[in-house]
Amino acid sequence: MSSARSLGPRARLRSDEFRLLRDLVNDHAGLTFDESALYVFERRLAERVAQLDLRGFDEYYKFLRFNVRGLAELEEAIDAITTKETYFFRQDYQLRAFCDEVVPRIAQAQKDSRRLTVWSAGCSSGEEAYTLAILLLEHPLLAGFDIKVIGSDLSRSSIAFARRGVYRESSFRTTPEELRRRYFEADGTGHRVVDSVRRLCHFGNLNLLDGQRAAVVGRVDAVFCRNVLIYFDVRSRRKVIDNLHQRLLPGGFLLLGHSESLINVTTAFELVHLREDLVYRKPALGAQT
């Protein structure tokens, strides 16, 4: 039996080790965790410690810091400790607001180019990106438009899942039955997104703190960054929002989660009051001061 596996249930993450690991994650990805996350780190990273045949979390920290494979392993660790719970057509009131009031404004602004690009920043396993693609395909004002939906996430395994595009019942808890029949087909392990939707969606691994890497997204008309900022500290939120602002076209829209706002983060956006939601808009050219 290996030394790592021999530790078994006695392996414990000390508070000083937790703080070192937490700070390493924060430096790399901007994610912040309080002391209550110690048990999550311990439970979810214990398997990584065992797989690397290390004797404990202190050796795991040194591996992350100094081993040539440390950066790749850090991404595995972040993948393990982050929660990824989502489903299709989540927060339907916001999706209605987007379709009824945001899309018409974008369609008018892009009436000449007839192109529309939406970025799902922090797309997890892809449900949000595919939801947006379906809604845009269904929208009567976008007939004949060149539609693109970009999905990005820090987690490589989530991106691989999204690209596969096969989902089980838990992902369909709020999916209208008519849309489910039209845009999903039975697969051996679940239901697969149909090709007409998949063709619109492009997925890639991306750290939202990396503005240079984010440039590969190009310029977009709208960004969905829902329930992502809550995991960042204030400094990292500002950097992420600045990167999103750079990617948005003038007049473009930013949609956050219901518990998120840009208060004390930035004044670069204007707040737009819709019938069912509040969204942020990058000022149009000529409107900026």
C-alpha positions in Angstrom: 0.0 0.0 0.0 1.4 3.4 -0.9 2.3 6.0 1.7 -0.5 8.4 0.5 -3.2 5.7 0.6 -2.0 4.5 4.0 -3.0 7.8 5.5 -6.7 7.0 4.6 -9.2 8.7 6.8 -6.5 10.1 9.2 -5.3 12.6 6.5 -6.4 16.0 7.7 -5.9 19.5 6.3 -4.5 21.8 8.9 -5.6 25.4 9.0 -2.2 26.7 8.1 -2.1 24.3 5.1 -5.6 25.4 4.1 -4.6 29.1 4.1 -1.6 28.4 1.9 -3.7 26.5 -0.6 -6.5 29.0 -0.5 -4.0 31.9 -1.2 -2.5 30.0 -4.1 -5.9 29.5 -5.6 -6.7 33.2 -5.1 -3.4 34.4 -6.7 -4.0 32.2 -9.7 -7.8 32.6 -10.3 -9.0 35.3 -8.0 -11.4 33.0 -6.2 -11.9 33.7 -2.5 -12.8 31.2 0.2 -13.4 31.8 3.9 -12.5 29.5 6.8 -15.7 27.5 6.3 -14.2 26.1 3.0 -11.5 24.1 4.8 -13.6 21.0 4.9 -14.4 21.3 1.2 -10.7 21.6 0.4 -9.9 18.6 2.5 -12.6 16.4 1.1 -12.2 17.3 -2.5 -8.4 17.5 -2.7 -7.7 14.3 -0.7 -8.1 12.3 -3.9 -5.6 14.5 -5.7 -3.1 13.9 -2.9 -3.6 10.2 -3.1 -3.4 10.1 -6.9 0.0 11.9 -6.8 1.2 9.5 -4.0 2.0 12.3 -1.7 2.1 12.0 2.1 -0.2 14.9 2.9 -1.4 18.4 2.1 1.9 20.0 2.9 3.6 18.0 0.2 0.7 18.8 -2.1 1.2 22.5 -1.6 4.9 22.1 -2.4 4.0 20.1 -5.5 1.7 22.9 -6.7 4.4 25.6 -6.0 7.5 24.0 -7.3 6.9 20.9 -9.5 7.1 21.3 -13.2 3.5 19.9 -13.4 2.3 22.3 -10.6 0.4 24.7 -12.8 -1.6 21.9 -14.5 -2.3 20.3 -11.1 -3.4 23.7 -9.7 -6.1 23.8 -12.4 -7.1 20.3 -11.5 -7.4 21.4 -7.8 -9.5 24.5 -8.8 -11.7 22.2 -10.9 -12.2 20.0 -7.9 -13.1 22.6 -5.3 -15.4 24.8 -7.4 -19.1 24.0 -7.4 -20.7 23.5 -10.8 -24.5 23.4 -10.5 -26.6 24.7 -13.3 -29.4 23.8 -15.7 -31.1 24.9 -18.9 -33.3 28.1 -18.8 -32.2 29.1 -15.4 -33.6 32.3 -14.0 -36.3 32.6 -16.7 -37.3 36.1 -15.7 -33.9 37.3 -16.8 -34.0 35.4 -20.0 -37.4 36.9 -20.8 -36.0 40.4 -20.1 -33.0 39.6 -22.4 -35.3 38.4 -25.2 -38.0 41.0 -24.9 -36.0 44.1 -24.2 -32.2 43.6 -24.8 -32.2 41.6 -28.0 -34.4 44.1 -29.9 -31.9 46.9 -29.0 -29.0 44.8 -30.1 -30.8 43.8 -33.3 -31.5 47.4 -34.1 -27.8 48.4 -33.5 -26.6 45.5 -35.7 -29.2 45.9 -38.4 -26.5 46.5 -41.0 -24.0 43.9 -40.0 -26.7 41.4 -39.1 -24.3 39.8 -36.6 -24.8 39.1 -33.0 -22.4 37.6 -30.5 -23.1 36.7 -26.9 -20.5 35.5 -24.3 -21.4 33.1 -21.5 -18.5 34.0 -19.1 -18.3 31.2 -16.6 -20.5 28.8 -18.6 -19.8 25.7 -16.4 -21.0 22.6 -18.2 -22.6 24.6 -21.0 -26.3 24.7 -20.3 -26.4 28.5 -20.2 -24.6 28.9 -23.6 -26.9 26.4 -25.3 -30.0 28.1 -23.7 -28.9 31.4 -25.2 -28.3 29.8 -28.6 -31.8 28.3 -28.5 -33.4 31.6 -27.5 -31.6 33.5 -30.2 -32.6 30.9 -32.8 -36.2 31.3 -31.7 -36.2 35.1 -31.8 -38.2 36.5 -34.7 -36.0 39.7 -35.0 -32.9 37.6 -35.6 -34.0 35.7 -38.7 -31.0 35.8 -41.1 -28.6 37.0 -38.5 -25.1 35.4 -38.1 -25.4 34.3 -34.4 -22.5 33.2 -32.3 -22.5 32.1 -28.6 -19.2 31.8 -26.8 -18.9 29.8 -23.6 -15.8 30.0 -21.4 -15.0 28.5 -18.1 -11.9 28.1 -15.8 -12.7 24.4 -15.5 -11.3 22.2 -18.3 -13.5 19.3 -17.4 -16.6 21.6 -17.6 -15.6 22.8 -21.1 -15.1 19.2 -22.2 -18.6 18.3 -20.9 -20.1 21.4 -22.7 -18.5 20.4 -26.0 -19.9 16.9 -25.7 -23.4 18.4 -25.3 -25.1 15.4 -23.7 -27.2 16.1 -20.6 -29.2 14.1 -18.0 -32.6 14.8 -16.5 -31.4 17.2 -13.8 -30.4 19.7 -16.5 -33.9 20.0 -17.8 -35.8 20.9 -14.6 -37.1 24.2 -16.1 -36.9 23.4 -19.8 -40.2 24.0 -21.8 -41.3 20.7 -23.2 -41.8 22.1 -26.7 -38.2 23.4 -26.8 -36.9 20.1 -25.4 -38.5 18.1 -28.2 -37.2 20.5 -30.8 -33.6 21.0 -29.7 -32.6 17.8 -28.0 -32.4 14.2 -29.2 -32.1 11.0 -27.2 -28.6 9.7 -26.7 -27.4 6.5 -25.1 -26.5 8.4 -21.9 -29.0 11.3 -21.9 -30.2 13.9 -24.3 -27.9 15.5 -26.9 -28.1 19.1 -28.1 -29.0 19.1 -31.8 -26.4 20.1 -34.4 -28.3 23.3 -35.4 -27.7 24.7 -31.9 -24.2 23.2 -31.4 -22.9 24.9 -34.5 -23.7 28.3 -32.9 -21.7 27.5 -29.7 -18.0 27.8 -29.3 -16.4 26.7 -26.0 -13.0 27.3 -24.5 -11.0 27.3 -21.3 -10.4 30.8 -19.9 -9.4 32.5 -16.7 -11.5 35.7 -16.5 -8.6 37.5 -14.8 -6.5 37.1 -18.0 -7.3 40.0 -20.1 -4.8 39.1 -22.8 -6.2 35.6 -23.2 -9.8 37.0 -23.1 -9.0 38.9 -26.3 -9.5 35.6 -28.2 -13.3 36.1 -27.5 -13.3 39.1 -29.8 -15.9 41.9 -29.4 -19.4 40.9 -28.2 -22.9 42.4 -28.0 -23.8 40.9 -24.6 -22.1 39.1 -21.7 -23.8 36.8 -19.3 -21.7 36.5 -16.2 -24.2 35.1 -13.7 -23.3 33.9 -10.2 -19.6 34.2 -11.0 -18.5 37.4 -9.3 -19.6 36.0 -5.9 -16.6 33.8 -5.9 -14.1 36.6 -6.4 -12.6 39.1 -4.0 -13.1 42.8 -4.7 -9.7 43.3 -6.4 -10.4 40.4 -8.7 -14.0 41.5 -9.4 -12.7 44.8 -10.7 -10.2 43.1 -12.9 -12.8 40.7 -14.3 -15.3 43.4 -15.0 -12.7 45.5 -16.7 -11.9 42.6 -19.0 -15.6 42.1 -19.7 -15.9 45.8 -20.4 -13.1 45.6 -22.9 -14.8 42.8 -24.8 -18.2 44.5 -25.0 -19.0 46.6 -28.0 -20.1 50.2 -27.2 -23.8 49.9 -26.3 -23.3 46.2 -25.3 -25.0 44.7 -22.3 -23.7 42.9 -19.2 -26.1 40.6 -17.3 -25.2 39.5 -13.8 -26.8 37.1 -11.2 -29.7 38.4 -9.1 -27.5 38.8 -6.0 -24.6 40.6 -7.9 -24.0 44.2 -8.7 -21.3 46.6 -9.7 -21.5 48.7 -6.6 -18.0 49.5 -5.4 -16.6 47.7 -8.4 -16.8 50.1 -11.4 -18.6 53.2 -12.8 -17.8 52.3 -16.4 -21.4 50.9 -17.0 -24.8 52.6 -16.9 -27.6 50.8 -15.1 -30.6 50.0 -17.3 -34.0 49.4 -15.7 -36.0 46.8 -17.6 -39.5 45.6 -16.7 -38.3 42.4 -15.0 -34.6 43.0 -14.4 -31.7 45.4 -14.0 -28.9 45.1 -16.5 -25.7 47.0 -17.2 -24.8 48.7 -20.5 -21.5 49.9 -21.8 -22.1 53.5 -22.9 -22.5 53.9 -26.7 -19.9 55.9 -28.6 -20.6 59.5 -28.1 -22.3 58.9 -24.8 -19.1 58.3 -22.8 -17.7 61.1 -20.8 
